[in-house]
Amino acid sequence: MARTVTAAQAKSELAECIRKAESGEAVIITRHGKPVAVLVAAERLAYIAGGRGRRGGGLAALAGGWKGSEDFVRTLAKLRRSQARRIVRLDS
């Protein structure tokens, strides 16, 4: 299961978060209630970067990449996506 912490908590408890990641537990870091980063062990990242994760899926491509990653993907799916931004030209 992944542990979820705020960015402020991650900053103040960095050593503990690193220990959790080293032991195989993913640490999801949130800002304003939205996941913004995941701390995982370097060996898991090498596994994913080596092409064993799903390609082309963005963060969802990491699913199955570490213990508890399914929780992270479910959390991402619940987030409300913002509308596409309009491009405004400042031509005269």
Residue pairs with C-beta under 8 A, 6 or more apart in sequence:
1 25
1 67
1 68
1 71
2 25
2 26
2 27
2 28
2 38
2 67
2 68
2 69
2 71
2 72
3 17
3 20
3 25
3 26
3 27
3 28
4 27
4 28
4 30
4 35
4 75
5 13
5 17
5 27
5 28
5 29
5 30
6 29
6 30
6 31
7 29
7 30
7 31
7 36
10 17
10 27
10 29
10 39
17 27
17 39
18 39
20 27
20 39
21 27
21 39
21 40
21 41
22 41
24 41
24 44
24 66
24 67
25 67
25 68
26 38
26 39
26 40
26 66
26 67
26 68
26 69
26 72
27 38
27 39
27 40
28 35
28 37
28 38
28 71
28 72
28 75
29 35
29 36
29 37
29 38
29 39
30 36
34 79
35 72
35 75
35 76
35 79
38 59
38 62
38 69
38 72
40 65
40 66
41 66
44 65
44 66
47 53
47 65
48 61
48 62
48 65
52 65
53 61
53 62
53 63
53 64
53 65
54 60
54 61
54 63
54 64
55 61
57 63
59 72
59 73
59 76
60 73
60 76
62 69
62 72
62 73
63 69
63 70
63 72
63 73
64 70
